[in-house]
Amino acid sequence: MSLQDRIISHFSDSQQIQQDSLSSLTEIIEFASQRLVSTLLNDKKILVCAHGRAIACAQLLVSALLNQYDRERPALPIIALYNDSVTMTAIAGDYHFDDIFSKQIRTLGQAGDILVTYSDGQQMSNLAKAINVAHDKEISVIAFTNSNETMLSTLLDETDIELHIPTSHSAYALESQVLITHCLCDLIDHQLFG
């Protein structure tokens, strides 16, 4: 296979995963955006945790809501739980790496907030613990998952939303997470600001 054929293959495979995601997730993405808007309208906040390469996707959501997505508008309350390396390494050193998000959620989270988790399909025990603590605090969850993951899906309850990307290929799953994140940002802006 030539280099150009490999490039064409990457584009084609990515487009197919995104088309599959569109077919299975359109209503769920709409519902997730409505849940996020409802949280914000009730003067609650969005907490976001992610690990590995999925942090890049999560950061798109955080920066778009704190700053702007497509137009100037007021900042929206969102907290990235993965940004403070001092706190994360202190928690990991004093307790365990699995606690880096759950300890922050236990302290910063309030009933009615919403937790958004992004996973790249690797080492999910810290996200699993975050979801469990969120449930203890009456915080609902929106979880980005892919076909490499089964553990997170089993932890979600009826008030949670799973945005499941139908692939086990991490890079393509991340590409779809970026697109879905952009959809969420647009839908939030549209619902809140017309």
MARVO-42413 format. One record per atom (N, C-alpha, C): atom name; residue in one letter; z, y negated, x. Coordinates in steps of 0.001 Angstrom, whole numbers. Atoms other than C-alpha are relative to their C-alpha. Example, Ala and Ser with C-alpha at 12.3 -4.5 7.8 and 13.67 -1.06 7.14 Angstrom:
2
N  a  0  1190  890
CA  a  7800  4500  12300
C  a  0  -1200  900
N  s  -60  1190  -820
CA  s  7140  1060  13670
C  s  730  -1090  -770
***
This chain:
194
N  m  0  1182  852
CA  m  0  0  0
C  m  0  -1238  892
N  s  85  1228  -789
CA  s  -987  -3374  1408
C  s  1150  -933  -361
N  l  -1049  982  275
CA  l  1398  -6302  1589
C  l  -269  -728  -1309
N  q  326  685  1249
CA  q  -456  -8040  -1216
C  q  235  907  -1209
N  d  -283  -945  1085
CA  d  -213  -4897  -3349
C  d  1494  75  -278
N  r  -1458  -7  185
CA  r  3538  -4884  -2756
C  r  453  -1243  -762
N  i  -323  1245  704
CA  i  3714  -8521  -3892
C  i  -360  131  -1477
N  i  441  -182  1388
CA  i  1731  -7717  -7032
C  i  932  949  -731
N  s  -927  -965  601
CA  s  4002  -4755  -7685
C  s  1337  -650  -349
N  h  -1262  699  277
CA  h  7119  -6950  -7419
C  h  -124  -884  -1239
N  f  202  868  1161
CA  f  5740  -9473  -9890
C  f  -138  820  -1282
N  s  236  -825  1191
CA  s  4566  -6773  -12311
C  s  1292  667  -469
N  d  -1254  -671  369
CA  d  7863  -4860  -12212
C  d  1003  -985  -575
N  s  -932  1010  483
CA  s  9903  -8027  -12652
C  s  -386  -462  -1404
N  q  461  427  1320
CA  q  7767  -9146  -15591
C  q  291  1070  -1056
N  q  -273  -1068  966
CA  q  8196  -5739  -17247
C  q  1481  40  -366
N  i  -1448  13  278
CA  i  12009  -5867  -16904
C  i  336  -1200  -882
N  q  -277  1182  822
CA  q  12038  -9389  -18320
C  q  -534  177  -1416
N  q  536  -264  1336
CA  q  9821  -8304  -21219
C  q  901  987  -749
N  d  -931  -958  620
CA  d  12132  -5337  -21897
C  d  1293  -702  -409
N  s  -1213  754  323
CA  s  15116  -7704  -21784
C  s  -230  -884  -1216
N  l  331  848  1146
CA  l  13413  -10077  -24210
C  l  35  822  -1285
N  s  57  -845  1193
CA  s  12802  -7227  -26652
C  s  1376  423  -480
N  s  -1309  -532  395
CA  s  16381  -5994  -26591
C  s  1093  -1047  -115
N  l  -1119  940  -117
CA  l  18398  -9175  -26030
C  l  -159  -1330  -732
N  t  215  1318  611
CA  t  16911  -12071  -28020
C  t  1138  -383  -948
N  e  -1080  318  949
CA  e  19470  -11906  -30844
C  e  1345  -101  691
N  i  -1285  7  -709
CA  i  22319  -11173  -28446
C  i  149  -1288  807
N  i  -47  1268  -744
CA  i  21439  -14188  -26267
C  i  303  -1151  -954
N  e  -283  1029  1006
CA  e  21378  -16368  -29389
C  e  1481  23  -392
N  f  -1400  -133  395
CA  f  24782  -15019  -30447
C  f  935  -448  1119
N  a  -821  415  -1147
CA  a  26199  -15526  -26937
C  a  31  -1524  107
N  s  29  1470  -81
CA  s  25054  -19156  -26957
C  s  865  -610  -1102
N  q  -815  502  1104
CA  q  26685  -19685  -30364
C  q  1487  177  293
N  r  -1406  -241  -354
CA  r  29940  -18161  -29096
C  r  462  -1006  1045
N  l  -357  990  -1020
CA  l  29911  -20437  -26043
C  l  160  -1383  -624
N  v  -77  1302  678
CA  v  29242  -23492  -28226
C  v  1259  -84  -847
N  s  -1212  -20  821
CA  s  32020  -22508  -30623
C  s  1249  -187  859
N  t  -1123  148  -938
CA  t  34419  -22186  -27689
C  t  146  -1459  426
N  l  -34  1395  -450
CA  l  33499  -25667  -26449
C  l  391  -952  -1134
N  l  -331  862  1145
CA  l  33707  -27238  -29924
C  l  1470  119  -402
N  n  -1422  -190  282
CA  n  37225  -25812  -30262
C  n  881  -469  1152
N  d  -728  564  -1148
CA  d  38267  -27685  -27087
C  d  580  1058  919
N  k  -376  -1051  -941
CA  k  38508  -24488  -25069
C  k  -988  -33  1152
N  k  829  46  -1204
CA  k  36898  -23696  -21736
C  k  -648  1352  276
N  i  707  -1189  -457
CA  i  34574  -21213  -20119
C  i  500  314  1401
N  l  -374  -497  -1321
CA  l  35854  -19165  -17186
C  l  -1127  911  463
N  v  1106  -803  -512
CA  v  33276  -17520  -14934
C  v  448  731  1258
N  c  -229  -748  -1231
CA  c  33689  -14737  -12423
C  c  -1227  854  308
N  a  1162  -742  -476
CA  a  31081  -12938  -10352
C  a  298  471  1412
N  h  -126  -400  -1405
CA  h  30728  -11102  -7100
C  h  -1363  352  564
N  g  1245  -343  -675
CA  g  28081  -10347  -4541
C  g  -1100  -999  -310
N  r  1163  861  234
CA  r  24606  -11704  -5146
C  r  -1  -618  -1391
N  a  -58  537  1359
CA  a  25422  -12294  -8811
C  a  686  -1370  -43
N  i  -616  1331  -57
CA  i  27438  -15345  -7747
C  i  -1080  -1081  -97
N  a  1089  989  72
CA  a  24107  -17161  -7356
C  a  -394  -262  -1451
N  c  327  163  1427
CA  c  23345  -16543  -11047
C  c  1113  -762  -708
N  a  -1146  648  635
CA  a  26837  -17569  -12122
C  a  52  -1487  346
N  q  -67  1396  -425
CA  q  26624  -20768  -10107
C  q  -1006  -861  -755
N  l  959  749  816
CA  l  23542  -21787  -12097
C  l  628  -436  -1312
N  l  -670  346  1256
CA  l  25592  -21675  -15304
C  l  1037  -1091  224
N  v  -1081  955  -262
CA  v  28528  -23550  -13800
C  v  -566  -1382  319
N  s  529  1324  -375
CA  s  26457  -26309  -12221
C  s  -733  -661  -1168
N  a  719  578  1139
CA  a  24301  -26754  -15340
C  a  954  -547  -1047
N  l  -931  479  1024
CA  l  27320  -27123  -17625
C  l  894  -1123  521
N  l  -812  1079  -567
CA  l  29409  -29274  -15275
C  l  -820  -1253  263
N  n  862  1139  -301
CA  n  26488  -31491  -14360
C  n  -996  -189  -1134
N  q  988  52  1067
CA  q  23359  -31108  -16464
C  q  -989  1124  210
N  y  1060  -1005  -87
CA  y  20694  -28567  -17240
C  y  -1357  -697  37
N  d  1317  611  86
CA  d  17614  -30448  -18405
C  d  54  -1494  -295
N  r  -115  1408  385
CA  r  18939  -33818  -19506
C  r  1417  -470  260
N  e  -1319  575  -216
CA  e  21818  -36155  -18953
C  e  825  134  -1272
N  r  -930  -152  1119
CA  r  24816  -35417  -21165
C  r  1393  161  596
N  p  -1358  -143  -532
CA  p  28614  -35176  -20874
C  p  209  1368  656
N  a  -356  -1259  -659
CA  a  30043  -32513  -18567
C  a  762  883  -974
N  l  -673  -961  869
CA  l  31340  -29376  -20251
C  l  1024  788  814
N  p  -1097  -639  -736
CA  p  34596  -27562  -19310
C  p  -302  1459  364
N  i  284  -1323  -529
CA  i  33804  -24560  -17147
C  i  651  115  1375
N  i  -683  -209  -1275
CA  i  35719  -23083  -14208
C  i  -584  1226  680
N  a  484  -1112  -813
CA  a  34187  -20915  -11471
C  a  1187  603  747
N  l  -1157  -645  -622
CA  l  36852  -18427  -10402
C  l  -318  603  1366
N  y  422  -604  -1261
CA  y  34874  -17280  -7342
C  y  -208  -1031  1102
N  n  338  1058  -954
CA  n  34516  -20652  -5562
C  n  1073  -286  1040
N  d  -1096  373  -890
CA  d  37922  -21034  -3927
C  d  310  1163  947
N  s  -160  -1115  -942
CA  s  37767  -18789  -863
C  s  1429  127  518
N  v  -1386  -62  -462
CA  v  41299  -19704  233
C  v  852  763  -1017
N  t  -770  -681  1045
CA  t  42806  -18641  -3095
C  t  -394  1465  -100
N  m  457  -1390  131
CA  m  40660  -15517  -3315
C  m  487  873  1144
N  t  -446  -819  -1130
CA  t  41507  -14323  190
C  t  1529  108  40
N  a  -1461  -94  73
CA  a  45188  -15155  -311
C  a  424  1058  -1009
N  i  -310  -1016  1012
CA  i  45296  -13087  -3497
C  i  -340  1383  528
N  a  416  -1307  -533
CA  a  43366  -10256  -1828
C  a  947  469  1094
N  g  -902  -368  -1091
CA  g  45669  -10358  1191
C  g  1407  328  -472
N  d  -1367  -211  483
CA  d  48965  -10585  -710
C  d  91  1118  -1025
N  y  -2  -1017  1052
CA  y  47996  -8236  -3537
C  y  -1125  996  264
N  h  1131  -899  -178
CA  h  44601  -6545  -3736
C  h  -1275  -741  -389
N  f  1273  633  325
CA  f  40920  -7519  -3880
C  f  -298  94  -1494
N  d  226  -156  1442
CA  d  40850  -6228  -7469
C  d  667  -1108  -816
N  d  -762  1025  713
CA  d  43255  -9071  -8409
C  d  -561  -1414  139
N  i  441  1368  -326
CA  i  41145  -12029  -7216
C  i  -371  -817  -1229
N  f  337  737  1232
CA  f  39975  -12934  -10726
C  f  1115  109  -1031
N  s  -995  -219  1052
CA  s  42665  -11436  -12943
C  s  1215  -902  168
N  k  -1153  878  -226
CA  k  45455  -13428  -11320
C  k  -322  -1440  -417
N  q  399  1350  402
CA  q  43532  -16673  -11868
C  q  -119  -102  -1527
N  i  129  9  1464
CA  i  42734  -15755  -15489
C  i  1373  -15  -647
N  r  -1356  -46  547
CA  r  46386  -14945  -16125
C  r  637  -1380  38
N  t  -592  1328  -165
CA  t  47289  -18446  -14909
C  t  -777  -1092  -732
N  l  823  1091  531
CA  l  44381  -20624  -16068
C  l  -507  243  -1414
N  g  591  -326  1286
CA  g  43171  -18803  -19166
C  g  943  -214  -1165
N  q  -765  189  1229
CA  q  44306  -19599  -22693
C  q  -724  706  -1131
N  a  614  -627  1174
CA  a  43720  -17846  -25991
C  a  -1086  -921  -548
N  g  1111  786  510
CA  g  40381  -18982  -27372
C  g  -1019  -383  1053
N  d  978  203  -1069
CA  d  38752  -19480  -23965
C  d  -993  1157  -33
N  i  959  -1102  -114
CA  i  35785  -17304  -23061
C  i  -257  263  1483
N  l  269  -423  -1370
CA  l  35155  -15359  -19857
C  l  -1429  512  76
N  v  1345  -498  -261
CA  v  31615  -14865  -18550
C  v  29  710  1342
N  t  17  -767  -1243
CA  t  31208  -12120  -15957
C  t  -1436  321  385
N  y  1307  -354  -568
CA  y  28195  -11572  -13725
C  y  225  1090  1034
N  s  -139  -1100  -954
CA  s  27782  -8328  -11830
C  s  -1350  334  601
N  d  1234  -470  -631
CA  d  25214  -7138  -9332
C  d  -43  1523  38
N  g  -9  -1453  71
CA  g  26086  -3522  -10100
C  g  815  662  1097
N  q  -813  -530  -1094
CA  q  28318  -3112  -7053
C  q  1468  -308  -270
N  q  -1450  241  -7
CA  q  32136  -2952  -6737
C  q  452  -821  -1209
N  m  -314  701  1250
CA  m  33143  -3803  -10292
C  m  1479  13  -363
N  s  -1403  -131  394
CA  s  36873  -3094  -10207
C  s  677  -1356  -181
N  n  -601  1323  204
CA  n  37741  -6806  -9850
C  n  -452  -600  -1333
N  l  461  471  1301
CA  l  35590  -7609  -12893
C  l  659  787  -1126
N  a  -673  -832  1010
CA  a  37124  -4704  -14813
C  a  1416  -511  -245
N  k  -1359  513  149
CA  k  40606  -6025  -14144
C  k  -5  -1378  -669
N  a  121  1323  634
CA  a  39491  -9539  -15127
C  a  -202  148  -1507
N  i  245  -229  1423
CA  i  38199  -8226  -18468
C  i  1275  451  -697
N  n  -1254  -483  604
CA  n  41467  -6390  -19144
C  n  1006  -1131  -179
N  v  -937  1115  110
CA  v  43553  -9489  -18433
C  v  -494  -1004  -1055
N  a  553  896  1032
CA  a  41211  -11618  -20562
C  a  379  512  -1387
N  h  -370  -562  1302
CA  h  41799  -9256  -23480
C  h  1482  -189  -284
N  d  -1451  203  174
CA  d  45570  -9461  -22926
C  d  308  -1433  -429
N  k  -234  1419  303
CA  k  45284  -13263  -23192
C  k  -808  -490  -1205
N  e  825  343  1165
CA  e  43029  -13173  -26294
C  e  -1176  -902  378
N  i  1190  672  -498
CA  i  40030  -14386  -24300
C  i  -1158  982  -179
N  s  1143  -896  164
CA  s  36696  -12928  -25363
C  s  -894  -61  1239
N  v  789  -199  -1223
CA  v  34111  -11821  -22808
C  v  -1485  51  -334
N  i  1448  -205  -34
CA  i  30388  -12204  -22259
C  i  -285  613  1365
N  a  198  -731  -1258
CA  a  29396  -9631  -19631
C  a  -1476  269  246
N  f  1336  -375  -464
CA  f  26112  -9426  -17771
C  f  131  1342  702
N  t  -33  -1331  -609
CA  t  25532  -5754  -16921
C  t  -1434  483  218
N  n  1302  -658  -138
CA  n  22678  -3516  -15816
C  n  211  1509  -43
N  s  -69  -1447  181
CA  s  21900  180  -15842
C  s  794  727  1086
N  n  -866  -600  -1019
CA  n  23974  815  -12685
C  n  1448  48  -462
N  e  -1383  181  406
CA  e  27106  20  -14645
C  e  293  738  -1300
N  t  -501  -577  1245
CA  t  28983  2053  -17172
C  t  1444  -413  -220
N  m  -1421  317  108
CA  m  32567  1071  -16434
C  m  242  -1272  -808
N  l  -245  1259  698
CA  l  32325  -2539  -17654
C  l  -323  113  -1483
N  s  390  -166  1411
CA  s  30543  -1564  -20864
C  s  1103  650  -812
N  t  -1052  -709  736
CA  t  33380  763  -21827
C  t  1238  -856  -219
N  l  -1174  869  131
CA  l  35950  -2017  -21396
C  l  -169  -1070  -1072
N  l  259  1065  965
CA  l  34296  -4399  -23828
C  l  418  433  -1390
N  d  -401  -328  1375
CA  d  35650  -4579  -27361
C  d  -922  -694  -993
N  e  897  483  1053
CA  e  34167  -5655  -30676
C  e  -168  -1518  -3
N  t  151  1454  -55
CA  t  34737  -9370  -29984
C  t  -818  -442  1209
N  d  719  321  -1233
CA  d  32860  -9205  -26674
C  d  -1506  133  -193
N  i  1461  -49  24
CA  i  29153  -9581  -25950
C  i  -472  555  1338
N  e  592  -564  -1218
CA  e  27224  -7462  -23458
C  e  -1467  -402  73
N  l  1388  333  -295
CA  l  24008  -8829  -22000
C  l  -489  1020  1025
N  h  365  -1141  -844
CA  h  22679  -5547  -20643
C  h  -1475  -86  398
N  i  1362  34  -530
CA  i  19596  -5807  -18418
C  i  -443  1447  207
N  p  379  -1417  -23
CA  p  17678  -2522  -18817
C  p  -701  433  1289
N  t  529  -480  -1276
CA  t  17178  -1674  -15139
C  t  1152  365  916
N  s  -983  -314  -1031
CA  s  19048  -83  -12270
C  s  -371  -685  1317
N  h  451  726  -1192
CA  h  17140  -2232  -9739
C  h  721  -1345  29
N  s  -873  1185  -27
CA  s  19655  -4909  -8747
C  s  -765  -1314  83
N  a  730  1266  -163
CA  a  17135  -7555  -7677
C  a  -659  -419  -1314
N  y  640  340  1273
CA  y  15240  -7365  -10974
C  y  1040  -367  -1054
N  a  -1077  349  929
CA  a  18500  -7429  -12913
C  a  465  -1432  241
N  l  -418  1364  -325
CA  l  19520  -10605  -11082
C  l  -1033  -1029  -456
N  e  1045  910  466
CA  e  16161  -12222  -11835
C  e  109  -220  -1512
N  s  -158  129  1449
CA  s  16704  -11504  -15527
C  s  1268  -763  -355
N  q  -1223  767  233
CA  q  20259  -12849  -15328
C  q  -259  -1492  151
N  v  334  1415  -186
CA  v  18858  -16126  -14010
C  v  -734  -531  -1230
N  l  768  443  1164
CA  l  16367  -16364  -16878
C  l  886  -110  -1240
N  i  -905  35  1156
CA  i  19016  -15527  -19487
C  i  982  -1160  130
N  t  -906  1128  -229
CA  t  21384  -18060  -17924
C  t  -691  -1309  -353
N  h  740  1210  356
CA  h  18699  -20730  -18246
C  h  -165  -102  -1512
N  c  74  18  1470
CA  c  18208  -19726  -21889
C  c  1323  -469  -600
N  l  -1314  395  516
CA  l  21955  -20047  -22515
C  l  238  -1493  193
N  c  -191  1430  -259
CA  c  22059  -23491  -20885
C  c  -815  -848  -967
N  d  854  729  924
CA  d  19140  -24687  -22986
C  d  540  69  -1422
N  l  -504  -164  1365
CA  l  20605  -23274  -26203
C  l  1312  -761  -208
N  i  -1252  760  108
CA  i  24020  -24817  -25506
C  i  -319  -1485  -150
N  d  383  1418  92
CA  d  22450  -28245  -24892
C  d  -615  -307  -1367
N  h  688  232  1273
CA  h  20275  -27915  -27990
C  h  1003  -22  -1171
N  q  -964  -61  1102
CA  q  23187  -26945  -30251
C  q  1022  -1133  46
N  l  -1024  1047  -103
CA  l  25622  -29531  -28908
C  l  -577  -1415  -57
N  f  512  1361  -168
CA  f  23333  -32478  -28258
C  f  -1356  -241  -679
N  g  1221  192  775
CA  g  20255  -31923  -30448
C  g  -1272  83  819
***
